[in-house]
Amino acid sequence: MSEISNLSTGYGPDVLSWLSVAHALDLAGIQRPDGFTHAVIFRRCVDCLGLNIVRDGWFVCALCDGDLQADWNLEVQE
């Protein structure tokens, strides 16, 4: 079976990006699972701007212990 994850270095795509991934794979005719086989939750800390991976539902920054937002917040900043 194929596996796919949203784990990335730098971008931190939301788990909702699966819809775009699935669409692209379907268009290419590539067999795929029904969803990410390992979904990673990313959040940017609003206090220190550190990129975090949320583990076990613990929405606390690993760098400064600040609270992390519940909603995905890694939009491109200009």
Order of alpha helices (4+ residues) and beta strands (2+ residues): alpha-beta-beta
